[in-house]
Amino acid sequence: MSFPKIVFIAVWLLSGSVTFGQTAEKKTLTLDGAERVIAAAKAKAQELKSPGGVIAK
């Protein structure tokens, strides 16, 4: 085998292993994040003088 073929095969094999090594990040809602969302919803309801307020917590 010639040197360029060896380099091509090595790069091809390494690129495949990198692709399979990637994982998707799962986005989650933490307790702190949920409390911030509820506080923002309460503030917006008070700003709009919403008769029902916020149904949460």
Secondary structure, 3 states (H helix, E strand, C coil): CCHHHHHHHHHHHHHHHHHHHCCCCCCCCCHHHHHHHHHHHHHHHHHCCCCCCCCCC
